[in-house]
Amino acid sequence: MHRGVVGRRLRRDVFRAWVWIGGIAGLVLLAASAVGIAAQPRASATPVAATPAAAAGGNGFSVYFLRPFNSGANISPFDVVAAAQRDAAPPPGEEPGALATAALSALVAGPNAIEREAGLTTKLPPDQAFTAVTVADGVATVTAPAAFFAGETDAELPPRLAQVVFTLTAIPAIDEVLFLGEGGEPPAASAGIDLTAALGRDDFAAQTPPILIESPAAGAAVTNPVRVRGTANTVEGSFQLQVEQTVDGQVVILGATGVQTAGSGTRGAFDVVIELSASAAGPARLVSFQVARNIEGDPIDRAEVPIVLRP
């Protein structure tokens, strides 16, 4: 078994065991007169059975693009990963290498129109070619040309690698990704990243937003209640999820819930549902933000995922 795989799997199992799913059921009230938003109804965070990140849509799979992240701490925005969903995939039971190849092909194709409108981008060029993908002992080995490991600046490579690592490790059989050059040897270290060792999600903390929503993805059609899955590393392990819709120029919060994960400094998984007010349908937004406030009193790390509500 590849070195590091056993350790990573053990950490992942311990991590999952310590994460408690759910949140603080409560009424989140906003002063409509102060912010122009209607008060939202009561919503609850209901624990549900955890599922692998890749199994978000039947036979579909996840791919990871990038979105700008602004921490609000006088730091220039930078790219973090953002999940997208693709429906076409090999049949259930197909060997992991085939699913990995399909996922990489979808990743290279880039964001669709809805995802681009939502601000998703990619660091992979449209002519990117991966010449071989194999999976064994939890490690996906990806062979790529030299151009994949190069860039105009060192800042380009980490998010590019993160896109591939997050996409492939969303497949349950894959824990890490080992990159090889066309000659079959690991490339030399680049942008401060040791490419001679297999890489996992933990190696890309800087490219992971504090609240990573893995499902639903941008443009997804959802029903009431809305199931939301992902991971988070937030102040005191708490953050807020809410579904918003604009009606006659006013922002209406259809449902909201507080979520508690593992605590500050530890990334924890969450899998919750949000109960919506009756008869909600049409375009909406899934919004996440930390409970902590910035110096102006606004929520920090706010992010939106466009969704479509089905009655």
N, C-alpha and C positions, 0 to 999 in steps of 0.2 A: 504494500500500500504506500502511496506517495507520502513523503515526510510532511508532516504538518496536518494531514487530513484527519488523523485520529484526534489530534488536539483540537482542531476546529470543530469537528463533529461533537466532541465532548462539551466544548464551550457553548455550542449552539443548543445542545440538549439541556444543559444547565440553565442557559438563558431562557429557553422556552418554559422550563419548569418554574422559574421564579417570576415570570411575567404574569400578572393577573390582568384578565381582560375585563373590560367594562368601564364604568365611569361613575360619575356622580350624577344620579338622577335628580333633576331639579329644574326649577323655573328660571330661565335666563331672561331678565327684563332689561330693556334698553329704553331710555327716555326718548319717546318719539318726538317730543317738542325740541329736544336738544340736538338730535341727530337725524331727524326726518325718517325714522324707521319704525314700522309698526311693531308692537310688542309681540314676541313669539310665543307659541303655545308650549306647554310642558312637554318635555321629551325625555326619553329614558335611554340609558346605555345598557343593552341586554347582552350578557355574555353568550357567545355562540361557539360552536366547535371550530377550532382552528383548522385551517387548510393550507396546503403549500401555496406559495405565491404564484406559481405558474398555472394553477388550476382555476383561474378566475373566470373562465368562460367556456364551459363544456370542453371541446377539443381544442380551444384556443390557447394562446400563450401570450406572455408579456414580453414587450421590448421596452428598452429604456432610452429615452432621448434626454435632452437637456432643457432647462429653463433658467432664466436669470434669477438670482437670489440676492436680496438686499437685506443685510442684517440690521440696517439702520444705525450702525455704530461708526459712522463716518468712514466706512470702508466701501470701496467701489464694488458694485454688483459683480458677482461671479457666477459661473455655471454650476448647477447641481442637477442630479438625475431626476427624471420624472417618468412615471410609468405610462405606457400606452398598451392597448390591447389589440391583438390580431386574432381573427376567428379561424382562419384556415390553418390546419395543422395535420400532421400525419395521424392516422387512426390511433385510438387508445391501445397501448401495448407495444407501439412502435419503439424500436430501440432508441436510446437517448441521443445517439449520434445523429440520427435523422431529424429528430426534433430540434437539436442544437443547430444543425445546418439550416433548417427552415427558419428558425428564429434569427440567425445571423443574416439571412437573405432579406427578411423583413426589416431588420435594423438598417441594413445598407440602403434599402429603398427610401428611408427617411420618413419624416412626419407627413401625415396626410393633410388635406386642406383644413379640417377642423382643428387638428393639433397645431398647425402653423398659426392659425388665428388665435389659438390659446397661448401662443408664445413659445411653443416647443421648437427646438432646433437640434442640430446634430453636428458632431465634429468628424463624422465619417464621410469622405467624399463619395459621390454617387457611383464612381467607377471602382470603389474598393473591392478587392477580391481576397477571399480567404481560401487558400488552396487546399486545405485539409482540416477536418474537425473530427476528432475521436474522443471517446469518453471511456474511462476505466478507473475503477476505485475512487469514484467521486470527483475525479479531475478531468476537465475538458481540456484537451490539448489543441490549440489553434495555431495553424501555420499561416503567416501573413508575409507579404512582401516588405522590403526595407522601408518603402514609403509610408507604411502604416505607422512605423515607430519614429518617423521624422515629423517635423513641423516647423513653421516659421519661428515659433517661440517655444520655450519649454512649457509654457502654460497650456499648450494645446494637447499634449499627450495624456496627462492624467484624466481629464474628462472623457477622452476618446477611449482609453482603457476601461474607465468606469462603465461606460455604456455597454461594452462587451461583457465585462464581468457581471454586472447586474442582470443583463439579459440572460446569460447562460446559467447563472446560479439561481434564477427563478424556476428552473427546471429541477424538480425534486431530486433527481439522481446526480446532480452536480453541486459540489461545494466550493470548488476552486477552479481557476483557469490558468493554464501554463501556456505562455506565448512562445512560439518558435519562429525563427527566421526561415527564409526559403531554403537555406542549407541544412535545416533540421536541427540547428543549435539555438539555444536561447540567445536573444540579442544582448548586447552589453547594457549596463545600467543607463537609463536615460531619464532626464528631468528628475533626478534624485530617486528614481524607482528601480529597485533591484528586479530585473526581468529574468533572472536565472531561477527564481523560485515561483511556485504557483501563487496566484493572488486570489484573495477572497474579498467580500464586501467590507470587511474590517479594515482593509488596506486603503479604502477610499472614503475615510471619514470626512475629509474636506469637501468631497463631492456629494455628500449625503445631506439633504436638508434636515433641520431639526424634526420636522413632521413630514414623513414620506408616505403619501397615500398611494397604495399599490392597486387598490380597486375601490370604487369605480374609476376608470380612466377617462380622459377627455373625450367627450362626445357620447359616452355610454348612455343607453336607455335604461332607466331604473324604475322600480315600482316601490310603493309604500308598504312596509318600512324600507328605508334605504340602508343597505348593509355596506359598511366601510371597513376596510382592512389596510394595515400598513405597519410601520414602525415609527417610533419617536424617541427622541432624547431631548427633553425639555426641562425647564426650571421646575424642580420639585416633582418631575414626572407627570405634570398635568397640562392639559391643553383643551381647547374648545373646538368642536365640530358643529357646523350649522348649514342648513340648506336654505338658500335665499332665492327669491324670484322678484323680478321687477314688474310691478303691476301699475299701469297708469302713471309711470314716472316715479313711483314710490317703491323702495326696497322693502319687501315683506319677508320676514324670517319664518319659514314654514315649520321648522323643527330644529332643535339644537340639543346638544348633550355635552357635558364635561367628560373627559376621559383621563384615566389615571393609568400610567404604565410603571416602569421600573424605578424611576427616580432620576435626579440630576446626575449626569455623567455616565449613565447606563442606557443603552438603546433597548427599548422594550417593544414587544409586539402588541397590537390592539386589533380587535375584531368585534365591532359593535354595530347596533342598528339604531337608526334615528326614525322615530315615529313622526309622520308629517300630518299637518292639518288636512281635513277631508277635501276632496275634489281638486287637489293640486295636480296640474298637468302642464306640459310644455317646457320650453327652455328654462333652465335654472342653473344655480351654481352651488357646488359643495365647497364650503369655505373652512379653512383651518387656521388657527392662530393660537399663540401661547397666551395663557392667562396673565402672565407678567406684562407690564406696561413699559413703554419707553419714557423718556424724559418729558415728552409732550402729552403723556397719558393715553397714547394709542396702543392697541395690541401689537405685539411684535411677531415677526415671522408669518404674517398673513399671506395666504396663498389661496388661489381659486382653481377649481376644476369644473369646466362647463359640462353639464349633464342635461339629459332630457327626461322629464318626469312623465311616466305613463300612468293613466288612471287605473 
